[in-house]
Amino acid sequence: MAAPRAAAASAKQVTRRNFADAVRELGSHLEACDYVAVSAQKTGAPTGWRRALPVDTAETAYLKAKLAAESFQPLQIAVCPFRVDSSPSTLVAYPDELQLGMPSYSFKCGLSYLSRVQESLARQKIFTPSLRQLLPSPCKTVADSVFVSRIKSRIAHWRKGCTGSSKTTDDSLVSSLSKLILGGESYGSRPSMSIDVCSDRQVQLVLEVVNLISDDLVPLVVPDKAGAARAVRLVFTSSKEDKNLLLMDIKKLEDEQNLKFRGFREVIDLLSSSQKPIISYNCLNDLTMMHSKFVAPLPPNMHEFMFSLRMVFSNVVDISHMWREIGPLRKANNIQAALSYLQRQYFVPMEIKIPQQDGTNRVTKNEQNVLRITKLFAKLSSLLNISPNCQLRSGEQSCTVEEYCNIFYPSFIVEESDDADFANKSDMTKPVSTDNVILLWGFRDKSAKELRTHLTGLHQAFSQDFEIRLLDKTCSALIFRSSDHARELLKEISLESSSLNSFFSEGLKAAGFEVYRKVCRLGLWDSDLAEALEEVSSEIAASTIPEHNTSPIYWDSSLKLDLKEYLE
């Protein structure tokens, strides 16, 4: 049976006009769902050696993803909340019944947004009064006691005047004189007064006094131009209902300001606060972009990035990590190929009904991806016996999705295809240490096959078992089966051994993986790889022999870069 296509469905198109309504609707769906599928699209992608390659470690792949996130803008982000029912063959969506109806949201990133760091800086320039929580108070000093005594009598006297004026009928002159004598102001149609403060400590003291005097006063903290509290404005309410109306107005104003500040980041905050596992593909690229634009600047290394990311999204599942748990799928290189294989080889019945959300059948590639991620996750959950709450199924203990969380693989860009014949191919992916890798440059417009043949006649080390990969038009990676052979060759090159005279006379140069790692860390992205390696290797010649800090890479000898791409 052919794999079903997602193109019959459409996601809710969200723009500036319907953004607020869509966010509220998304929030209600998040409350009822178990997971959230996310797919992002940027305005561009890195090219050449700047994109993730099979020679990259997790660290260098992160640095390349960081480059892409900082170089391009978000174009579209599709979000799809969904729930896996206790029945393994059914997905429940909202508001549909026990069927797969996925309320997908396609957010056009023409919407404005500020990251959390940018928002905190922007709020310092806004002087709107706001509510503040009363905190437990430490022991009072003498100065505190004097301040409390002074403002307590003033607030009580002012409030007495407000309650008195509300019970009597004053003409306008008497009312104006009363306000003048009592030092009152107006907050809309309600009486108010301001208490000057010079610290957050005094703000808390005012809140304590208000809390003791009466429940009909609402204190609002007024900031100065630097963002620090300069006064507390007290607003008098005539009844409990009037106070509730005031609090609702304040909350509405805050929500409007939050939406104005955050823009699309309101969606990110919703996903974060829901604490629902995020299901995605190509997680490293998508989440570095989301972190960079909506949270904070990206940290300098992968370890700090993962720590920061977990503060926002505690559990993220890379769907490609899940499908690697099923033997033949380890060789699948995109979502559609994995879906096609599961459809042909495994019987996982599932009724699918995706409601039209905006009256159109037009579906973008990004929307297709988020729907495919959702469907693929549902099928994999059934096959791997994954349940949100580790429920028992047929007497067997299920596992939770957390067992698959926060494991990212560098994603190599391959053509989208629904070809499921990969199962008949041998598995070419194998773990390799960076000790086995040598970077080679200085050759002239040779294909990988031509270069390998040419190297064989230059030194006996090249008669050993190794593979070769062009990284860009100027540089290639040699992957030796034995790290000893790679280490010995690097040693001879660093000593300029006479056995390598032919090698040097050809203008060839080589370095260990540490040089490539440092090129990525230094961010020498504007250069050809050979030029960047030349610059760094001349500075750290002693570091070309890799003795420490080795890392695994996942070498795939079936993936080849097309030299024509670099010679055009």
N, C-alpha and C positions, 0 to 999 in steps of 0.2 A: 504494500500500500504506500503510495507516495506521501511524503511529508506534507501536512497541510500548510497553506500559506497564511501569513498574518496580514496580508495586504487587504483582506476583506474588512478589516477593522480600522477604526480611526480613533485617535486620541483627542481629548478636549483641547482645542486650541486656545491658549491663554495669552492675552495681550494686556496692554495697560488698561483698556476699557473694562475687562471682566476680571482683572487680577484679584481684587479684594474678595469678590464672591467665590472665585476658584480656590483661594487660600482657605476660606472658611469651609468649603465643601471638602477640600483635601484633608483638613483637620479632622472632620467627622469620619472620613474613611480610614484615616490612620488609627483612630481609636479602636476600630473594629477589626483591623487586619493583623496578620502575623508577621508579614514581611513587606519590604518595599523594593521593587526593582527600579534601578536607575540607569539611564544611559545618557551620555553627554556628547556633544559635538562642538568642536572649536572652529575658529575661522581659518585655520591652516594646520599644517603638520610639518615636523622637521624632515629634512632630506639628507641624503648621503650618510656619512658616518654619525651624524647627530641623532639619528633615529636608533631605537633599541635594536641591537644585533645579537646573534647567538653567542658572540664572544663576550658579551657584557655580563658582569656580576650584578647582583641586586643593587649594590651601591652605585655603580656607574649607570645602570638603567634608571635609577632614581634621579641622578643628576641630569640625565637627558630628559626625563619627564619634567623635571623642574624647569629646564630651559624652555620646553614647549609651553608649559603653563604660564611662564612669564612673558613669552613672546607672542602668544595668540590670545584672543578674547573668546569667551563662551558665546556660541551662536544659538544653541538650542539644548535644552535639558528636558528629557522625558522622564516622568515619574509614574510608577504604577503600584499602588498598594494592593495587596491580595492576601488571601488566607487559604491555607491548605486544610481541607476538611478532614475529619477522622477517617472518612473513606479514602483509600489511597488513590482512587481514580478520579477524584473530583476536586476542583478548585471552587471556592465560594468567593463571590465578589459582591460588591455593594452598588446598588441595592438589589441586584438580581438574586434569584433563589439558588438552589443548590446546583449551580452551573458555573462555568468559567466566564464570568462577565467582568472584565477588568476595566475599572474607571481610570484610564490613563490620562495624564495631563502633559501636554507638550508646551513648555514655557519658552516663548520667544525672548531671547535675551537682549532685545531692544529695551527691556525693562531696566530701570536704573537699579543700582545696588551699591551698598557699602559693605566692606568687610567689618568684622567686629572691632578690629583696631581702628579703622577709619571712623566707625560710628562713635566710639568713645571720644575721639578727638573732635568730631563734629558737634557732639552734644555740649562740649564746653563752650561753644559759641551761641548756644540757644539759652534764653533767659526765662523760659516758661516755668511758672511755679509747679511744684509736684509734691505728691504725698511721700512721706518717709516713715519707715517703721520705727516704733519705739523699742529701743534696745535696753537690756538690763543695765542698771546704773551702778558704777563703783561708788565708794564712799565720797561724800561731798566735802569739798574744801571750804574754807571761810569765804573765799570769793564766790564760790557756787551758792552758798547760803545767802549772801547779800544780793546776788543777782536774782535768785528765786523769790526772795521776799519782795523785791522791787516790782518784778513783773507780775507776781501773783495778785497784789493789790490792784495793779493797773488793769489786768485782765478782768478781775472780778467786778471792778467798778464799771468798766466798759460794757460787760455782759449785762449787768443790772440795768444800765441805760437802754440796752437793746430790748430786753424783755419788757421794760416799762413802756417804751415807745410803741411796742407791738400791741399793748393792751389799751392804750389811750389814743385818741384822735388828735394829732397835732397838726396845726397848719404848717405851711411850707417854711415860714420864718422860724418858728419854734423848732422844727425838725433840723433846719440848717444850723441853728445855734447849738442844738444838742450835739450834732456831729462835730462841730468846731470845738466845743468844750471837752468832749470825750476823746477827741483825736481819732474819730472814725473815718473809714473810707467805704467804698462800695466794691463788691465783687459781683458784677452783673447787677441784679436787683437785690442782692443780699448785703447786709451790713458787714463790714470787715475792718480789721485793724492790723498794723504791722509792728512786730517786735524786732528791733535791730539785734543782730548777733554777730560775733566776730570769730566763732569757731564751731565745729561740729559738736563739741561738748555742750555749748550753750543751746544749740538746736535741740539736743536731747533733753536738756533741762526745761525748755519751753514745752516740749511734748509731754513731759511728766506733769507739769503744772496744769496744762489743758486737760489731761486725763483725769486729774483730781477734781477740777472745778466743775466740769459738766460734760455731758455726752452730746450736747447740741452744737459744739464748736468743731470745725474741721480745719486743722492746721496744714498749710501749704508752704513748703520751703522755697524761697526765692533765691536763685543764684546770681552772682555778679558776673562780670565779663570774663573772669578767669575760671568760672565754673564752681567756685567755692560759695557756700551759703552766706548771704549777707543779711537776710531777714526771714522771719516766719510770719506769714500772713494768716490770720485767724478769720474764718468765715462763719458767721452766725446763721444757723438754720432754725426755722420756726417750728418744725415738727420732725418726727422720725421719717415721715414720708418725704419731707422737703430735703432732709439730709441724704436719703437714698437717691433722690433725683440728682443732687449735687455730685455725689460720688459716681453715679452713672455718667454724668456729663464729663467729669474729670477723666474717667476711664476711657470714654469715647475719644476725648482729645488726645490722650496718651497713645491709644491705638492708631489714630490717624498720623501722629508724629512718628510712631514706630514704623508704620508702613512707608512713610515718606523717607525715613532714614534708611531702612533696610532694603526696601524694594524687593528684589527677588530673594535676598537673603532670608526673608521671612519664611520661605519654603525650606531653606537649609535648617533654620532654627526649629521649624516644625518637625522635620525628620529627626533632628538630634534629640529633641525633648521626648519624642515618642519612644525612643530606645528600641525601636524595631530593627532587626537585622537588615542591613542594606545588601541587596543582591545585585551584582554588576558583572561586567566583562571588561577586560582591559582596565582593571581597577587602578593600577598605578598611574596611568595617564589621566583618567577621569577624576580621580580623587585629589591628585596634586593640583589640577586646574581648579577644582571646587574649593580646596583649602586656600589657594593663592588668592582667589577672587572674593571669597565670602567669609573667610575666617581670619587669616593673618598671613604675612609674608612667609614663604616656605623656609623651613630650617635648612642648615647647610648640609645635613646628612640624613640618611635613611632612618637611622635609629631615632633621632629627634623627631623626624616627621611622623613615624608610627606612634610615638608617645603622644604627640600633639593631636593626631587624627583620632586616637581613641578617646580623647577628651570630648570630641564632637560626635563621632560614630563609634560606639563601643564594639560593635560587631559588624564586620564587613566580609561578605563571602564573594570570592572570585569564582564565577561559575566554571571557569576552566580548571580550577583546582578540584572541584567536585567531579567533573567528568573524567579526570585522570584516575579516579578510583575504579573505573570500569575499564578493564584491560584494553580492548581494541580502541576505546576512545582516547587513549593516551596519544594517539597519532592524529587526532582531529585538530585542525588548525583554525576553525572558526565555528560560530554558533550554529549556522545553518547546516554545516556538514555533520555536526554532532546530532542535531535534531533529525536529520534524514536517516542517519544510521540507527538511532533508537527506534524510529518509526518502522524501519524495515526488519530489524533484528529482534525487537522486544515487543511483546504485547502488553501495552499499558493503555487500556481504554480510558478515554477521557472525553466527556461532553464539553464542547467549547461553544460559548456564545458571548461574543464581545459586542456590547451595545454601541450603536453610533452615538457619539457625544456632541457632534457639532453639525450634523446634517450633511457631511461630505464623506466621500470614499477615498479622498486623496490622503495618502499616507507617506510621510517622509521616511528615509532610511533609518533615521534615529528612532522614530516611533516604532518601526518594524523591529528594531533591535530590542527595545524594552519589552515588547510583547513576546518576542522569541525567548528572551531571558526568563520571563515569567513562566512560560510553558515548559522550557527546558528544565528549569528548577523543579517544577512540579513532577515531571517524569523521573528526574534523578532522585528526588525525595522518596518516591515510591520504590524505586529500585534499591536505594541505599537504606531504606527503612528509617527515614528521618521524620521525626514528629516534633512540632513546636514545644510540647510539654512532656516529651519522652513518654508518650502513652503506650500502653501495651497493644500490640496488634497480633491477633491470632496466637496468643500465648507467648509471643516473643517480645523482648525488651527493645524498644526503639532507641536510636541515638538522637542527640539534639544537633541542631545546625551549628551550635557554637564550636563543635569539634572541627569544623571546616573554616572557621573564621580567621581573618587577619593573616592569611598566607597569600602573598602576591607573587605572580610570575612575571618576569619581563615579557611583554607582548611584542612579537615580531609581526610587522605588517605583511599580511598575505592577502591574496585576492579572495573575495567572498565567493563561495561556491557551495552548492548542495551535494557535491560529489561525495558519496559515502564509500567509495572504493578504497579509501585509505586503509581500511581494515585488512586488505590483501597485501599491503606494502609492509616491508620490514621496518621495525622501529629504529629510526636512525638517531634518535635523541639519546645522549648518554652524558652522565656527569663527568666533567673534566676539571682538573685543578688549574688555576692560573699559572702554576709552575710549568705546565705543559705548553704554554702559549708564548710565541715569539712574534713581535711585530716587525715586518720587513718593508722597507721602502727604497726608492732609488731605481726601480725597474722602469722600463719604458713601454707603455701601451701593450702589455702582454695579457692574454687571457690567463685564467688560473691554470689551465692545462699546459699552456706554453711556458708559463713561469716555472711550473713544477719540473718540466723536462729540462729547462735551462739550468735550474739549480742543481740537478742531479750531477752535472759535470763539473761543478765548482768546488764541492767538498764532500767528503765521505759521509758527513753527518746527514746530508740530504738524500743519502741512499737508505736511510732509516724509514720506518713507517710513520708517515705524517700526512695530514690533510692541509689543504690551503684554501683560504677564503679571501676574496677581495673585499676590503672594507670601504674603500672609495677608489677613485681613479689613481691615487698616489700611494696607497698602502694596502698590504695584505696581512692576514694573520696565518701563522703556521701553527698547527696543533699537533704536537708530537705524542705518540702513544706512551713514550717513556719520558718522565720529567728529568731523568738523569741525562738523556741525550740533549734535551733543551738546555739544561743548566751548563753542560759541558760546552756546547756551541756558543752560548753567551759568554762564557769565560774566555774562550779563544778569541772571540770578537773584541772583548774589552782589552785583551792583552795584545791585540793586533798580530796574532800568530801568523807566521810565514805560510802556514798551510792554507791560509785564506787570502793569499795574494790575488788570485783570480777573482775572488769574491769582491775584494776592495777595488780592484782595477775596473770592475764593471760599474762602480759607483753605488754599490748596494750597501745599505746600512740596516742595523737591527737593534732591537731593545727588548727588554722583558716587559711583562704586563704592568709592573709597577710604574713604568714611564707613562703608559696609556692611562692608568688610574690617575696619575697626577695631572695629566693633560685635562681630564674630565673635571677634576677638583678645581683646577685653576680657571676653568671655563674658557679655554682657548677655542671657542666654537667658530670664530670667524675665519680660521685658517683651514687649509687642507690638512688632513690628518698627518701627512708626512712632514709638513712644515712645523706643525705643533709638536710632533715627536722629536724633531731635530732640535727645536728650541729647548725642550725640557731635558732631553738626554745629554745635551752638552753641559747642563748645569749639574746633573746628578749621575755622572758616568758610573760612579761607584755603586749606584743602586740598581744597575741593569741586571744584576744577578739576583733573582728572587729567592731570598732565604727566609723571609718572614711575611706575615700578613697575607697568606694564601687564601683564596676564596674559590668556591665552586662556580662553574658556569654550566649551562645546559646546551652543549654543542649539538647542533642538528646538521649532519653532513649532507642531508638531502636538500637543504636550502642554499641556493647559490644567488649571488647578486649578478645581475646582467651587466656585463661590461659595457654594452652599447649605451646604457643609461649615462655612463660617465664620459664616453667618447663623443657624444653628440655636441 
